Amino acid sequence: MAKLVSLRWTKVAADKIRVGVLFGGRSSEHEISLRSALTVMTAMDPARYEVVPIGIDRDGRWYLEHDALKVLADTTPHLRALSAGDTQVTLLPHHDSRALVSAPNSAHAAEPAIVQTLDVVFPVLHGTFGEDGTVQGLLELAGMPYVGAGVLGSAIGMDKDVQKRLLSAARVPVVKYFALAHADYNTSHQTLAARPAKALRYPLFVKPNALGSSVGVHKVKRPAELRAALDDAFQYDRKVLLEAACIGRELECAVLGNDRPEASIPGEIVVKGNHEFYSYESKYIDPDGAATEIPAKVPRGVANRIRKIAVEAFKALSLRGMARVDFLLSRDLRRIYVNEVNTIPGFTSISMYPKLWEATGVPLPKLIDRLIELALEDHQQRSGLKFTYLPTPQT
């Protein structure tokens, strides 16, 4: 049996905030999470924060990473997955408080012992099992403050189908699309896929319903390409979207806040080389695959409209903390669509979310300060809510 030690949530130091940074994970975006975590932890002010790095490997095991910056610096340039650390971690209740429990990799049994406490958790996890509400639910059960959207907002932000339904209900513009379940596709893929594709017209996009970083996304130009695109997308999800293409430009806007969110100036993604859209390869593999223009070269009225819609989308999806709202803009600038909303946007050196806020006047260290403040603020407000009900005895 391994020795158990716990990391409890409680404020222990007036001068420093102890931040548990979660990174890695079981998602196909594992490697991107490592890059984001390196950026976040490097930008944290050591005079203000004590960082507790917690890596999650591809098998879902949690480890304390005592030399995290070196590990990540060695790993991220090569897009390698995280290897096991020295001390395994899991989340369990501890007495009357909420505890993050760790177990050193040892064959010697021992009783539980407290080794550290946490003030707040910063999940730098992208995709499945990190951005979809699962980790957020775990932290809620433990009573730990954490950065970013809650369980509901995270789940909605990950599920593009549900996300688009809610945005449409709130009159936030989205492109026409169809959702296709794997079970239906297996029954009659020719009919169920061909009919909506014909209605959307080619070219169109095929993408997994609940994934990010453009993994499994295909631009389909003709009917003969549809089957292969769907087969690939269904490797990553049991539901796939077919979306109408908006021929024009791709813009992004960053949102920050809880009850009163604010939007950054918008920026534009300019895809280069032989890439036809902002794919995984153009983002992370090809150093010349894409460029950013911040601020986006659009009229002030268009920029203001994008910022307004970004905040509307943030509120419609019950988000808090942060989100990056991705837009499609027609060539004539008349049609603006929300492509998708990301509740844990990238924090890599090329990521738009921190770049957009820096251009808006909030540099990365200040952005991290604000995100942690928002997490603690939200936790404090919700801690005052009642979770039990005692009816007044009738006389």
Sequence and secondary structure as in RCSB ss.txt:
>XXXX:A:sequence
MAKLVSLRWTKVAADKIRVGVLFGGRSSEHEISLRSALTVMTAMDPARYEVVPIGIDRDGRWYLEHDALKVLADT
TPHLRALSAGDTQVTLLPHHDSRALVSAPNSAHAAEPAIVQTLDVVFPVLHGTFGEDGTVQGLLELAGMPYVGAG
VLGSAIGMDKDVQKRLLSAARVPVVKYFALAHADYNTSHQTLAARPAKALRYPLFVKPNALGSSVGVHKVKRPAE
LRAALDDAFQYDRKVLLEAACIGRELECAVLGNDRPEASIPGEIVVKGNHEFYSYESKYIDPDGAATEIPAKVPR
GVANRIRKIAVEAFKALSLRGMARVDFLLSRDLRRIYVNEVNTIPGFTSISMYPKLWEATGVPLPKLIDRLIELA
LEDHQQRSGLKFTYLPTPQT
>XXXX:A:secstr
    EEEEE    SS EEEEEEEE SSTTHHHHHHHHHHHHHHS TTTEEEEEEEE TTS EEE TTHHHHHHHH
GGGT      SEEEEEEEETTEEEEEEEES SS    EEEEEESEEEEE  STTTTSSHHHHHHHHHT  BSS  
HHHHHHHH HHHHHHHHHHTT     EEEEEHHHHHHHHHHHHHHHHHHH SSEEEEESS  TTTT EEE SGGG
HHHHHHHHTTT SEEEEEE   EEEEEEEEEESSS EE   EEEEE TT SSS HIIIII TTSEEEESS SS H
HHHHHHHHHHHHHHHHTT  EEEEEEEEEETTS  EEEEEEESS   STT HHHHHHHHHT  HHHHHHHHHHHH
HHHHHHHHTS          
